[in-house]
């Protein structure tokens, strides 16, 4: 698992002193359910009942403006694959109208 603390899991049993078995959700059904104790953290509820006066902040969606280009493509002449800054990029050679 890349992110170890994704959601709370129920500890099924303690295997020895240093290993626990957890009940995984369907999303993680292909993962092995046994973890070292050092990776286990207690669940801390911090819901509305503990902090009723907390202001809820609204996170807005990213606003993306789409501007219409004044140029229109007449035809694509050539497509090239180039490597810039260690990344593969595609460059198109096009002919514009007018």
mmCIF file as gemmi writes it, N, C-alpha and C atoms, coordinates in Angstrom:
data_model
loop_
_atom_site.group_PDB
_atom_site.id
_atom_site.type_symbol
_atom_site.label_atom_id
_atom_site.label_alt_id
_atom_site.label_comp_id
_atom_site.label_asym_id
_atom_site.label_entity_id
_atom_site.label_seq_id
_atom_site.pdbx_PDB_ins_code
_atom_site.Cartn_x
_atom_site.Cartn_y
_atom_site.Cartn_z
_atom_site.occupancy
_atom_site.B_iso_or_equiv
_atom_site.pdbx_formal_charge
_atom_site.auth_seq_id
_atom_site.auth_asym_id
_atom_site.pdbx_PDB_model_num
ATOM 1 N N . UNK Axp A 1 ? 0.845 -1.18 0 1 0 ? 1 A 1
ATOM 2 C CA . UNK Axp A 1 ? 0 0 0 1 0 ? 1 A 1
ATOM 3 C C . UNK Axp A 1 ? 0.884 1.235 0 1 0 ? 1 A 1
ATOM 4 N N . UNK Axp A 2 ? 0.612 2.138 -0.882 1 0 ? 2 A 1
ATOM 5 C CA . UNK Axp A 2 ? 1.4 3.355 -0.952 1 0 ? 2 A 1
ATOM 6 C C . UNK Axp A 2 ? 1.035 4.282 0.209 1 0 ? 2 A 1
ATOM 7 N N . UNK Axp A 3 ? -0.243 4.567 0.386 1 0 ? 3 A 1
ATOM 8 C CA . UNK Axp A 3 ? -0.7 5.384 1.507 1 0 ? 3 A 1
ATOM 9 C C . UNK Axp A 3 ? -1.216 4.445 2.582 1 0 ? 3 A 1
ATOM 10 N N . UNK Axp A 4 ? -0.521 4.39 3.694 1 0 ? 4 A 1
ATOM 11 C CA . UNK Axp A 4 ? -0.854 3.401 4.706 1 0 ? 4 A 1
ATOM 12 C C . UNK Axp A 4 ? -2.06 3.781 5.547 1 0 ? 4 A 1
ATOM 13 N N . UNK Axp A 5 ? -2.362 5.053 5.682 1 0 ? 5 A 1
ATOM 14 C CA . UNK Axp A 5 ? -3.421 5.488 6.584 1 0 ? 5 A 1
ATOM 15 C C . UNK Axp A 5 ? -4.589 6.026 5.773 1 0 ? 5 A 1
ATOM 16 N N . UNK Axp A 6 ? -5.248 5.149 5.033 1 0 ? 6 A 1
ATOM 17 C CA . UNK Axp A 6 ? -6.328 5.557 4.156 1 0 ? 6 A 1
ATOM 18 C C . UNK Axp A 6 ? -7.681 5.575 4.845 1 0 ? 6 A 1
ATOM 19 N N . UNK Axp A 7 ? -7.938 4.592 5.66 1 0 ? 7 A 1
ATOM 20 C CA . UNK Axp A 7 ? -9.225 4.506 6.335 1 0 ? 7 A 1
ATOM 21 C C . UNK Axp A 7 ? -9.062 3.633 7.57 1 0 ? 7 A 1
ATOM 22 N N . UNK Axp A 8 ? -10.014 3.683 8.493 1 0 ? 8 A 1
ATOM 23 C CA . UNK Axp A 8 ? -9.889 2.837 9.688 1 0 ? 8 A 1
ATOM 24 C C . UNK Axp A 8 ? -10.238 1.383 9.368 1 0 ? 8 A 1
ATOM 25 N N . UNK Axp A 9 ? -9.48 0.477 9.938 1 0 ? 9 A 1
ATOM 26 C CA . UNK Axp A 9 ? -9.718 -0.949 9.784 1 0 ? 9 A 1
ATOM 27 C C . UNK Axp A 9 ? -9.876 -1.569 11.169 1 0 ? 9 A 1
ATOM 28 N N . UNK Axp A 10 ? -10.681 -2.606 11.265 1 0 ? 10 A 1
ATOM 29 C CA . UNK Axp A 10 ? -10.895 -3.305 12.52 1 0 ? 10 A 1
ATOM 30 C C . UNK Axp A 10 ? -9.797 -4.346 12.708 1 0 ? 10 A 1
ATOM 31 N N . UNK Axp A 11 ? -9.194 -4.341 13.897 1 0 ? 11 A 1
ATOM 32 C CA . UNK Axp A 11 ? -8.173 -5.341 14.202 1 0 ? 11 A 1
ATOM 33 C C . UNK Axp A 11 ? -8.88 -6.635 14.567 1 0 ? 11 A 1
ATOM 34 N N . UNK Axp A 12 ? -8.603 -7.691 13.793 1 0 ? 12 A 1
ATOM 35 C CA . UNK Axp A 12 ? -9.243 -8.985 14.001 1 0 ? 12 A 1
ATOM 36 C C . UNK Axp A 12 ? -8.578 -9.76 15.12 1 0 ? 12 A 1
ATOM 37 N N . UNK Axp A 13 ? -7.243 -9.833 15.068 1 0 ? 13 A 1
ATOM 38 C CA . UNK Axp A 13 ? -6.54 -10.573 16.114 1 0 ? 13 A 1
ATOM 39 C C . UNK Axp A 13 ? -5.094 -10.112 16.189 1 0 ? 13 A 1
ATOM 40 N N . UNK Axp A 14 ? -4.498 -10.379 17.317 1 0 ? 14 A 1
ATOM 41 C CA . UNK Axp A 14 ? -3.091 -10.08 17.555 1 0 ? 14 A 1
ATOM 42 C C . UNK Axp A 14 ? -2.308 -11.368 17.34 1 0 ? 14 A 1
ATOM 43 N N . UNK Axp A 15 ? -1.334 -11.322 16.449 1 0 ? 15 A 1
ATOM 44 C CA . UNK Axp A 15 ? -0.501 -12.492 16.156 1 0 ? 15 A 1
ATOM 45 C C . UNK Axp A 15 ? 0.858 -12.227 16.782 1 0 ? 15 A 1
ATOM 46 N N . UNK Axp A 16 ? 1.134 -12.838 17.895 1 0 ? 16 A 1
ATOM 47 C CA . UNK Axp A 16 ? 2.379 -12.571 18.606 1 0 ? 16 A 1
ATOM 48 C C . UNK Axp A 16 ? 2.342 -11.182 19.227 1 0 ? 16 A 1
ATOM 49 N N . UNK Axp A 17 ? 3.522 -10.61 19.482 1 0 ? 17 A 1
ATOM 50 C CA . UNK Axp A 17 ? 3.596 -9.285 20.099 1 0 ? 17 A 1
ATOM 51 C C . UNK Axp A 17 ? 3.652 -8.165 19.072 1 0 ? 17 A 1
ATOM 52 N N . UNK Axp A 18 ? 4.112 -8.468 17.862 1 0 ? 18 A 1
ATOM 53 C CA . UNK Axp A 18 ? 4.435 -7.405 16.918 1 0 ? 18 A 1
ATOM 54 C C . UNK Axp A 18 ? 3.615 -7.396 15.639 1 0 ? 18 A 1
ATOM 55 N N . UNK Axp A 19 ? 2.612 -8.251 15.522 1 0 ? 19 A 1
ATOM 56 C CA . UNK Axp A 19 ? 1.859 -8.351 14.272 1 0 ? 19 A 1
ATOM 57 C C . UNK Axp A 19 ? 0.369 -8.4 14.582 1 0 ? 19 A 1
ATOM 58 N N . UNK Axp A 20 ? -0.425 -7.689 13.761 1 0 ? 20 A 1
ATOM 59 C CA . UNK Axp A 20 ? -1.88 -7.723 13.887 1 0 ? 20 A 1
ATOM 60 C C . UNK Axp A 20 ? -2.491 -8.102 12.546 1 0 ? 20 A 1
ATOM 61 N N . UNK Axp A 21 ? -3.663 -8.713 12.632 1 0 ? 21 A 1
ATOM 62 C CA . UNK Axp A 21 ? -4.439 -9.008 11.432 1 0 ? 21 A 1
ATOM 63 C C . UNK Axp A 21 ? -5.638 -8.075 11.439 1 0 ? 21 A 1
ATOM 64 N N . UNK Axp A 22 ? -5.91 -7.434 10.314 1 0 ? 22 A 1
ATOM 65 C CA . UNK Axp A 22 ? -7.015 -6.484 10.222 1 0 ? 22 A 1
ATOM 66 C C . UNK Axp A 22 ? -8.027 -6.972 9.198 1 0 ? 22 A 1
ATOM 67 N N . UNK Axp A 23 ? -9.252 -6.466 9.322 1 0 ? 23 A 1
ATOM 68 C CA . UNK Axp A 23 ? -10.29 -6.745 8.347 1 0 ? 23 A 1
ATOM 69 C C . UNK Axp A 23 ? -10.242 -5.639 7.305 1 0 ? 23 A 1
ATOM 70 N N . UNK Axp A 24 ? -9.911 -5.997 6.083 1 0 ? 24 A 1
ATOM 71 C CA . UNK Axp A 24 ? -9.789 -5.013 5.007 1 0 ? 24 A 1
ATOM 72 C C . UNK Axp A 24 ? -11.108 -4.875 4.263 1 0 ? 24 A 1
ATOM 73 N N . UNK Axp A 25 ? -11.364 -3.69 3.73 1 0 ? 25 A 1
ATOM 74 C CA . UNK Axp A 25 ? -12.569 -3.46 2.944 1 0 ? 25 A 1
ATOM 75 C C . UNK Axp A 25 ? -12.4 -4.089 1.563 1 0 ? 25 A 1
ATOM 76 N N . UNK Axp A 26 ? -13.467 -4.099 0.776 1 0 ? 26 A 1
ATOM 77 C CA . UNK Axp A 26 ? -13.424 -4.701 -0.559 1 0 ? 26 A 1
ATOM 78 C C . UNK Axp A 26 ? -12.405 -4.023 -1.46 1 0 ? 26 A 1
ATOM 79 N N . UNK Axp A 27 ? -12.171 -2.75 -1.225 1 0 ? 27 A 1
ATOM 80 C CA . UNK Axp A 27 ? -11.214 -2.005 -2.041 1 0 ? 27 A 1
ATOM 81 C C . UNK Axp A 27 ? -9.805 -2.567 -1.883 1 0 ? 27 A 1
ATOM 82 N N . UNK Axp A 28 ? -9.501 -3.11 -0.716 1 0 ? 28 A 1
ATOM 83 C CA . UNK Axp A 28 ? -8.175 -3.65 -0.434 1 0 ? 28 A 1
ATOM 84 C C . UNK Axp A 28 ? -8.196 -5.176 -0.311 1 0 ? 28 A 1
ATOM 85 N N . UNK Axp A 29 ? -9.149 -5.822 -0.94 1 0 ? 29 A 1
ATOM 86 C CA . UNK Axp A 29 ? -9.303 -7.268 -0.762 1 0 ? 29 A 1
ATOM 87 C C . UNK Axp A 29 ? -8.121 -8.063 -1.306 1 0 ? 29 A 1
ATOM 88 N N . UNK Axp A 30 ? -7.346 -7.502 -2.205 1 0 ? 30 A 1
ATOM 89 C CA . UNK Axp A 30 ? -6.203 -8.228 -2.767 1 0 ? 30 A 1
ATOM 90 C C . UNK Axp A 30 ? -4.929 -8.02 -1.958 1 0 ? 30 A 1
ATOM 91 N N . UNK Axp A 31 ? -4.977 -7.198 -0.928 1 0 ? 31 A 1
ATOM 92 C CA . UNK Axp A 31 ? -3.811 -6.953 -0.072 1 0 ? 31 A 1
ATOM 93 C C . UNK Axp A 31 ? -3.775 -7.965 1.066 1 0 ? 31 A 1
ATOM 94 N N . UNK Axp A 32 ? -2.595 -8.209 1.575 1 0 ? 32 A 1
ATOM 95 C CA . UNK Axp A 32 ? -2.437 -9.133 2.698 1 0 ? 32 A 1
ATOM 96 C C . UNK Axp A 32 ? -2.906 -8.439 3.971 1 0 ? 32 A 1
ATOM 97 N N . UNK Axp A 33 ? -3.74 -9.076 4.79 1 0 ? 33 A 1
ATOM 98 C CA . UNK Axp A 33 ? -4.336 -8.403 5.943 1 0 ? 33 A 1
ATOM 99 C C . UNK Axp A 33 ? -3.476 -8.379 7.202 1 0 ? 33 A 1
ATOM 100 N N . UNK Axp A 34 ? -2.209 -8.756 7.138 1 0 ? 34 A 1
ATOM 101 C CA . UNK Axp A 34 ? -1.355 -8.807 8.322 1 0 ? 34 A 1
ATOM 102 C C . UNK Axp A 34 ? -0.338 -7.677 8.245 1 0 ? 34 A 1
ATOM 103 N N . UNK Axp A 35 ? -0.244 -6.875 9.334 1 0 ? 35 A 1
ATOM 104 C CA . UNK Axp A 35 ? 0.642 -5.719 9.366 1 0 ? 35 A 1
ATOM 105 C C . UNK Axp A 35 ? 1.435 -5.701 10.665 1 0 ? 35 A 1
ATOM 106 N N . UNK Axp A 36 ? 2.621 -5.098 10.646 1 0 ? 36 A 1
ATOM 107 C CA . UNK Axp A 36 ? 3.358 -4.922 11.898 1 0 ? 36 A 1
ATOM 108 C C . UNK Axp A 36 ? 2.655 -3.909 12.798 1 0 ? 36 A 1
ATOM 109 N N . UNK Axp A 37 ? 2.785 -4.096 14.08 1 0 ? 37 A 1
ATOM 110 C CA . UNK Axp A 37 ? 2.125 -3.227 15.061 1 0 ? 37 A 1
ATOM 111 C C . UNK Axp A 37 ? 2.582 -1.78 14.922 1 0 ? 37 A 1
ATOM 112 N N . UNK Axp A 38 ? 3.807 -1.561 14.502 1 0 ? 38 A 1
ATOM 113 C CA . UNK Axp A 38 ? 4.345 -0.205 14.413 1 0 ? 38 A 1
ATOM 114 C C . UNK Axp A 38 ? 3.579 0.651 13.398 1 0 ? 38 A 1
ATOM 115 N N . UNK Axp A 39 ? 2.893 0.012 12.433 1 0 ? 39 A 1
ATOM 116 C CA . UNK Axp A 39 ? 2.126 0.756 11.437 1 0 ? 39 A 1
ATOM 117 C C . UNK Axp A 39 ? 0.712 1.096 11.901 1 0 ? 39 A 1
ATOM 118 N N . UNK Axp A 40 ? 0.274 0.528 13.002 1 0 ? 40 A 1
ATOM 119 C CA . UNK Axp A 40 ? -1.088 0.73 13.485 1 0 ? 40 A 1
ATOM 120 C C . UNK Axp A 40 ? -1.162 2.011 14.306 1 0 ? 40 A 1
ATOM 121 N N . UNK Axp A 41 ? -2.149 2.85 13.98 1 0 ? 41 A 1
ATOM 122 C CA . UNK Axp A 41 ? -2.392 4.086 14.733 1 0 ? 41 A 1
ATOM 123 C C . UNK Axp A 41 ? -3.809 4.049 15.284 1 0 ? 41 A 1
ATOM 124 N N . UNK Axp A 42 ? -4.035 4.625 16.461 1 0 ? 42 A 1
ATOM 125 C CA . UNK Axp A 42 ? -5.4 4.659 16.992 1 0 ? 42 A 1
ATOM 126 C C . UNK Axp A 42 ? -6.263 5.638 16.203 1 0 ? 42 A 1
ATOM 127 N N . UNK Axp A 43 ? -7.551 5.334 16.141 1 0 ? 43 A 1
ATOM 128 C CA . UNK Axp A 43 ? -8.499 6.194 15.447 1 0 ? 43 A 1
ATOM 129 C C . UNK Axp A 43 ? -8.946 7.303 16.385 1 0 ? 43 A 1
ATOM 130 N N . UNK Axp A 44 ? -8.824 8.535 15.949 1 0 ? 44 A 1
ATOM 131 C CA . UNK Axp A 44 ? -9.271 9.689 16.723 1 0 ? 44 A 1
ATOM 132 C C . UNK Axp A 44 ? -10.468 10.308 16.01 1 0 ? 44 A 1
ATOM 133 N N . UNK Axp A 45 ? -11.621 10.215 16.648 1 0 ? 45 A 1
ATOM 134 C CA . UNK Axp A 45 ? -12.822 10.815 16.074 1 0 ? 45 A 1
ATOM 135 C C . UNK Axp A 45 ? -12.773 12.32 16.287 1 0 ? 45 A 1
ATOM 136 N N . UNK Axp A 46 ? -12.925 13.077 15.242 1 0 ? 46 A 1
ATOM 137 C CA . UNK Axp A 46 ? -12.978 14.534 15.386 1 0 ? 46 A 1
ATOM 138 C C . UNK Axp A 46 ? -14.174 15.069 14.616 1 0 ? 46 A 1
ATOM 139 N N . UNK Axp A 47 ? -15.306 14.459 14.858 1 0 ? 47 A 1
ATOM 140 C CA . UNK Axp A 47 ? -16.511 14.818 14.136 1 0 ? 47 A 1
ATOM 141 C C . UNK Axp A 47 ? -17.166 16.073 14.68 1 0 ? 47 A 1
ATOM 142 N N . UNK Axp A 48 ? -18.365 16.328 14.182 1 0 ? 48 A 1
ATOM 143 C CA . UNK Axp A 48 ? -19.108 17.531 14.553 1 0 ? 48 A 1
ATOM 144 C C . UNK Axp A 48 ? -19.514 17.526 16.021 1 0 ? 48 A 1
ATOM 145 N N . UNK Axp A 49 ? -19.72 16.35 16.602 1 0 ? 49 A 1
ATOM 146 C CA . UNK Axp A 49 ? -20.156 16.312 17.995 1 0 ? 49 A 1
ATOM 147 C C . UNK Axp A 49 ? -19.056 16.765 18.947 1 0 ? 49 A 1
ATOM 148 N N . UNK Axp A 50 ? -17.783 16.622 18.554 1 0 ? 50 A 1
ATOM 149 C CA . UNK Axp A 50 ? -16.7 17.091 19.414 1 0 ? 50 A 1
ATOM 150 C C . UNK Axp A 50 ? -16.418 18.576 19.215 1 0 ? 50 A 1
ATOM 151 N N . UNK Axp A 51 ? -16.601 19.051 17.991 1 0 ? 51 A 1
ATOM 152 C CA . UNK Axp A 51 ? -16.308 20.451 17.671 1 0 ? 51 A 1
ATOM 153 C C . UNK Axp A 51 ? -17.521 21.081 16.993 1 0 ? 51 A 1
ATOM 154 N N . UNK Axp A 52 ? -18.594 21.353 17.735 1 0 ? 52 A 1
ATOM 155 C CA . UNK Axp A 52 ? -19.813 21.87 17.101 1 0 ? 52 A 1
ATOM 156 C C . UNK Axp A 52 ? -19.668 23.296 16.579 1 0 ? 52 A 1
ATOM 157 N N . UNK Axp A 53 ? -18.741 24.076 17.139 1 0 ? 53 A 1
ATOM 158 C CA . UNK Axp A 53 ? -18.614 25.467 16.697 1 0 ? 53 A 1
ATOM 159 C C . UNK Axp A 53 ? -17.595 25.639 15.573 1 0 ? 53 A 1
ATOM 160 N N . UNK Axp A 54 ? -17.025 24.559 15.099 1 0 ? 54 A 1
ATOM 161 C CA . UNK Axp A 54 ? -16.025 24.651 14.028 1 0 ? 54 A 1
ATOM 162 C C . UNK Axp A 54 ? -16.692 25.116 12.734 1 0 ? 54 A 1
ATOM 163 N N . UNK Axp A 55 ? -16.075 26.1 12.09 1 0 ? 55 A 1
ATOM 164 C CA . UNK Axp A 55 ? -16.586 26.586 10.812 1 0 ? 55 A 1
ATOM 165 C C . UNK Axp A 55 ? -16.207 25.606 9.711 1 0 ? 55 A 1
ATOM 166 N N . UNK Axp A 56 ? -17.18 25.294 8.897 1 0 ? 56 A 1
ATOM 167 C CA . UNK Axp A 56 ? -16.907 24.414 7.77 1 0 ? 56 A 1
ATOM 168 C C . UNK Axp A 56 ? -16.457 25.276 6.598 1 0 ? 56 A 1
ATOM 169 N N . UNK Axp A 57 ? -15.328 24.938 6.043 1 0 ? 57 A 1
ATOM 170 C CA . UNK Axp A 57 ? -14.825 25.702 4.909 1 0 ? 57 A 1
ATOM 171 C C . UNK Axp A 57 ? -15.181 24.978 3.626 1 0 ? 57 A 1
ATOM 172 N N . UNK Axp A 58 ? -15.585 25.752 2.658 1 0 ? 58 A 1
ATOM 173 C CA . UNK Axp A 58 ? -15.926 25.209 1.352 1 0 ? 58 A 1
ATOM 174 C C . UNK Axp A 58 ? -14.72 25.369 0.442 1 0 ? 58 A 1
ATOM 175 N N . UNK Axp A 59 ? -14.254 24.273 -0.106 1 0 ? 59 A 1
ATOM 176 C CA . UNK Axp A 59 ? -13.121 24.323 -1.021 1 0 ? 59 A 1
ATOM 177 C C . UNK Axp A 59 ? -13.68 24.383 -2.436 1 0 ? 59 A 1
ATOM 178 N N . UNK Axp A 60 ? -13.441 25.488 -3.148 1 0 ? 60 A 1
ATOM 179 C CA . UNK Axp A 60 ? -14.014 25.616 -4.492 1 0 ? 60 A 1
ATOM 180 C C . UNK Axp A 60 ? -13.305 24.712 -5.493 1 0 ? 60 A 1
ATOM 181 N N . UNK Axp A 61 ? -14.029 24.348 -6.518 1 0 ? 61 A 1
ATOM 182 C CA . UNK Axp A 61 ? -13.44 23.582 -7.612 1 0 ? 61 A 1
ATOM 183 C C . UNK Axp A 61 ? -12.469 24.483 -8.363 1 0 ? 61 A 1
ATOM 184 N N . UNK Axp A 62 ? -11.481 23.877 -9 1 0 ? 62 A 1
ATOM 185 C CA . UNK Axp A 62 ? -10.562 24.662 -9.815 1 0 ? 62 A 1
ATOM 186 C C . UNK Axp A 62 ? -11.325 25.282 -10.978 1 0 ? 62 A 1
ATOM 187 N N . UNK Axp A 63 ? -11.12 26.564 -11.176 1 0 ? 63 A 1
ATOM 188 C CA . UNK Axp A 63 ? -11.788 27.285 -12.243 1 0 ? 63 A 1
ATOM 189 C C . UNK Axp A 63 ? -10.841 27.348 -13.431 1 0 ? 63 A 1
ATOM 190 N N . UNK Axp A 64 ? -11.302 26.826 -14.54 1 0 ? 64 A 1
ATOM 191 C CA . UNK Axp A 64 ? -10.484 26.814 -15.745 1 0 ? 64 A 1
ATOM 192 C C . UNK Axp A 64 ? -11.234 27.571 -16.824 1 0 ? 64 A 1
ATOM 193 N N . UNK Axp A 65 ? -10.61 28.622 -17.325 1 0 ? 65 A 1
ATOM 194 C CA . UNK Axp A 65 ? -11.211 29.376 -18.417 1 0 ? 65 A 1
ATOM 195 C C . UNK Axp A 65 ? -10.726 28.803 -19.729 1 0 ? 65 A 1
ATOM 196 N N . UNK Axp A 66 ? -11.658 28.547 -20.612 1 0 ? 66 A 1
ATOM 197 C CA . UNK Axp A 66 ? -11.304 28.055 -21.933 1 0 ? 66 A 1
ATOM 198 C C . UNK Axp A 66 ? -11.47 29.216 -22.895 1 0 ? 66 A 1
ATOM 199 N N . UNK Axp A 67 ? -10.347 29.651 -23.448 1 0 ? 67 A 1
ATOM 200 C CA . UNK Axp A 67 ? -10.39 30.757 -24.393 1 0 ? 67 A 1
ATOM 201 C C . UNK Axp A 67 ? -10.36 30.191 -25.799 1 0 ? 67 A 1
ATOM 202 N N . UNK Axp A 68 ? -11.194 30.737 -26.64 1 0 ? 68 A 1
ATOM 203 C CA . UNK Axp A 68 ? -11.232 30.287 -28.017 1 0 ? 68 A 1
ATOM 204 C C . UNK Axp A 68 ? -10.071 30.916 -28.763 1 0 ? 68 A 1
ATOM 205 N N . UNK Axp A 69 ? -9.344 30.098 -29.469 1 0 ? 69 A 1
ATOM 206 C CA . UNK Axp A 69 ? -8.192 30.576 -30.22 1 0 ? 69 A 1
ATOM 207 C C . UNK Axp A 69 ? -8.665 31.342 -31.453 1 0 ? 69 A 1
ATOM 208 N N . UNK Axp A 70 ? -7.998 32.454 -31.788 1 0 ? 70 A 1
ATOM 209 C CA . UNK Axp A 70 ? -8.379 33.186 -33.002 1 0 ? 70 A 1
ATOM 210 C C . UNK Axp A 70 ? -7.932 32.453 -34.27 1 0 ? 70 A 1
ATOM 211 N N . UNK Axp A 71 ? -7.122 31.417 -34.101 1 0 ? 71 A 1
ATOM 212 C CA . UNK Axp A 71 ? -6.61 30.674 -35.246 1 0 ? 71 A 1
ATOM 213 C C . UNK Axp A 71 ? -7.348 29.352 -35.384 1 0 ? 71 A 1
ATOM 214 N N . UNK Axp A 72 ? -7.584 28.941 -36.621 1 0 ? 72 A 1
ATOM 215 C CA . UNK Axp A 72 ? -8.208 27.655 -36.885 1 0 ? 72 A 1
ATOM 216 C C . UNK Axp A 72 ? -7.252 26.819 -37.722 1 0 ? 72 A 1
ATOM 217 N N . UNK Axp A 73 ? -7.151 25.554 -37.379 1 0 ? 73 A 1
ATOM 218 C CA . UNK Axp A 73 ? -6.234 24.656 -38.074 1 0 ? 73 A 1
ATOM 219 C C . UNK Axp A 73 ? -6.855 24.224 -39.396 1 0 ? 73 A 1
ATOM 220 N N . UNK Axp A 74 ? -6.069 24.38 -40.47 1 0 ? 74 A 1
ATOM 221 C CA . UNK Axp A 74 ? -6.513 23.932 -41.785 1 0 ? 74 A 1
ATOM 222 C C . UNK Axp A 74 ? -6.187 22.456 -41.967 1 0 ? 74 A 1
ATOM 223 N N . UNK Axp A 75 ? -4.91 22.067 -41.71 1 0 ? 75 A 1
ATOM 224 C CA . UNK Axp A 75 ? -4.548 20.655 -41.784 1 0 ? 75 A 1
ATOM 225 C C . UNK Axp A 75 ? -3.286 20.396 -40.98 1 0 ? 75 A 1
ATOM 226 N N . UNK Axp A 76 ? -3.17 19.17 -40.503 1 0 ? 76 A 1
ATOM 227 C CA . UNK Axp A 76 ? -1.977 18.751 -39.773 1 0 ? 76 A 1
ATOM 228 C C . UNK Axp A 76 ? -0.963 18.251 -40.786 1 0 ? 76 A 1
ATOM 229 N N . UNK Axp A 77 ? 0.26 18.799 -40.727 1 0 ? 77 A 1
ATOM 230 C CA . UNK Axp A 77 ? 1.29 18.443 -41.693 1 0 ? 77 A 1
ATOM 231 C C . UNK Axp A 77 ? 2.159 17.307 -41.166 1 0 ? 77 A 1
ATOM 232 N N . UNK Axp A 78 ? 2.613 17.408 -39.918 1 0 ? 78 A 1
ATOM 233 C CA . UNK Axp A 78 ? 3.542 16.419 -39.388 1 0 ? 78 A 1
ATOM 234 C C . UNK Axp A 78 ? 3.378 16.322 -37.875 1 0 ? 78 A 1
ATOM 235 N N . UNK Axp A 79 ? 3.525 15.117 -37.344 1 0 ? 79 A 1
ATOM 236 C CA . UNK Axp A 79 ? 3.501 14.884 -35.899 1 0 ? 79 A 1
ATOM 237 C C . UNK Axp A 79 ? 4.87 14.356 -35.509 1 0 ? 79 A 1
ATOM 238 N N . UNK Axp A 80 ? 5.5 15.004 -34.518 1 0 ? 80 A 1
ATOM 239 C CA . UNK Axp A 80 ? 6.836 14.602 -34.074 1 0 ? 80 A 1
ATOM 240 C C . UNK Axp A 80 ? 6.798 14.285 -32.588 1 0 ? 80 A 1
ATOM 241 N N . UNK Axp A 81 ? 7.568 13.291 -32.203 1 0 ? 81 A 1
ATOM 242 C CA . UNK Axp A 81 ? 7.743 12.989 -30.782 1 0 ? 81 A 1
ATOM 243 C C . UNK Axp A 81 ? 9.139 13.442 -30.405 1 0 ? 81 A 1
ATOM 244 N N . UNK Axp A 82 ? 9.222 14.346 -29.435 1 0 ? 82 A 1
ATOM 245 C CA . UNK Axp A 82 ? 10.509 14.879 -28.988 1 0 ? 82 A 1
ATOM 246 C C . UNK Axp A 82 ? 10.629 14.67 -27.489 1 0 ? 82 A 1
ATOM 247 N N . UNK Axp A 83 ? 11.857 14.685 -27.005 1 0 ? 83 A 1
ATOM 248 C CA . UNK Axp A 83 ? 12.112 14.522 -25.572 1 0 ? 83 A 1
ATOM 249 C C . UNK Axp A 83 ? 12.634 15.84 -25.036 1 0 ? 83 A 1
ATOM 250 N N . UNK Axp A 84 ? 11.877 16.457 -24.115 1 0 ? 84 A 1
ATOM 251 C CA . UNK Axp A 84 ? 12.252 17.719 -23.494 1 0 ? 84 A 1
ATOM 252 C C . UNK Axp A 84 ? 12.254 17.548 -21.987 1 0 ? 84 A 1
ATOM 253 N N . UNK Axp A 85 ? 13.354 17.939 -21.345 1 0 ? 85 A 1
ATOM 254 C CA . UNK Axp A 85 ? 13.482 17.857 -19.886 1 0 ? 85 A 1
ATOM 255 C C . UNK Axp A 85 ? 13.2 16.454 -19.36 1 0 ? 85 A 1
ATOM 256 N N . UNK Axp A 86 ? 13.618 15.449 -20.11 1 0 ? 86 A 1
ATOM 257 C CA . UNK Axp A 86 ? 13.448 14.075 -19.665 1 0 ? 86 A 1
ATOM 258 C C . UNK Axp A 86 ? 12.051 13.524 -19.839 1 0 ? 86 A 1
ATOM 259 N N . UNK Axp A 87 ? 11.163 14.248 -20.536 1 0 ? 87 A 1
ATOM 260 C CA . UNK Axp A 87 ? 9.796 13.783 -20.739 1 0 ? 87 A 1
ATOM 261 C C . UNK Axp A 87 ? 9.507 13.7 -22.227 1 0 ? 87 A 1
ATOM 262 N N . UNK Axp A 88 ? 8.748 12.681 -22.612 1 0 ? 88 A 1
ATOM 263 C CA . UNK Axp A 88 ? 8.339 12.546 -24.002 1 0 ? 88 A 1
ATOM 264 C C . UNK Axp A 88 ? 7.194 13.507 -24.279 1 0 ? 88 A 1
ATOM 265 N N . UNK Axp A 89 ? 7.309 14.284 -25.337 1 0 ? 89 A 1
ATOM 266 C CA . UNK Axp A 89 ? 6.29 15.252 -25.717 1 0 ? 89 A 1
ATOM 267 C C . UNK Axp A 89 ? 5.928 15.065 -27.178 1 0 ? 89 A 1
ATOM 268 N N . UNK Axp A 90 ? 4.745 15.496 -27.514 1 0 ? 90 A 1
ATOM 269 C CA . UNK Axp A 90 ? 4.278 15.437 -28.891 1 0 ? 90 A 1
ATOM 270 C C . UNK Axp A 90 ? 4.208 16.857 -29.425 1 0 ? 90 A 1
ATOM 271 N N . UNK Axp A 91 ? 4.765 17.066 -30.608 1 0 ? 91 A 1
ATOM 272 C CA . UNK Axp A 91 ? 4.69 18.366 -31.267 1 0 ? 91 A 1
ATOM 273 C C . UNK Axp A 91 ? 4.007 18.176 -32.611 1 0 ? 91 A 1
ATOM 274 N N . UNK Axp A 92 ? 3.062 19.051 -32.897 1 0 ? 92 A 1
ATOM 275 C CA . UNK Axp A 92 ? 2.326 18.982 -34.155 1 0 ? 92 A 1
ATOM 276 C C . UNK Axp A 92 ? 2.704 20.169 -35.022 1 0 ? 92 A 1
ATOM 277 N N . UNK Axp A 93 ? 3.012 19.905 -36.278 1 0 ? 93 A 1
ATOM 278 C CA . UNK Axp A 93 ? 3.241 20.958 -37.257 1 0 ? 93 A 1
ATOM 279 C C . UNK Axp A 93 ? 1.945 21.085 -38.039 1 0 ? 93 A 1
ATOM 280 N N . UNK Axp A 94 ? 1.306 22.249 -37.96 1 0 ? 94 A 1
ATOM 281 C CA . UNK Axp A 94 ? -0.006 22.432 -38.581 1 0 ? 94 A 1
ATOM 282 C C . UNK Axp A 94 ? 0.006 23.645 -39.497 1 0 ? 94 A 1
ATOM 283 N N . UNK Axp A 95 ? -0.94 23.668 -40.407 1 0 ? 95 A 1
ATOM 284 C CA . UNK Axp A 95 ? -1.15 24.824 -41.272 1 0 ? 95 A 1
ATOM 285 C C . UNK Axp A 95 ? -2.478 25.445 -40.864 1 0 ? 95 A 1
ATOM 286 N N . UNK Axp A 96 ? -2.441 26.746 -40.595 1 0 ? 96 A 1
ATOM 287 C CA . UNK Axp A 96 ? -3.634 27.452 -40.149 1 0 ? 96 A 1
ATOM 288 C C . UNK Axp A 96 ? -4.404 28.009 -41.336 1 0 ? 96 A 1
ATOM 289 N N . UNK Axp A 97 ? -5.692 28.24 -41.155 1 0 ? 97 A 1
ATOM 290 C CA . UNK Axp A 97 ? -6.508 28.876 -42.186 1 0 ? 97 A 1
ATOM 291 C C . UNK Axp A 97 ? -6.149 30.348 -42.253 1 0 ? 97 A 1
ATOM 292 N N . UNK Axp A 98 ? -6.065 30.873 -43.453 1 0 ? 98 A 1
ATOM 293 C CA . UNK Axp A 98 ? -5.748 32.282 -43.743 1 0 ? 98 A 1
ATOM 294 C C . UNK Axp A 98 ? -4.433 32.634 -43.139 1 0 ? 98 A 1
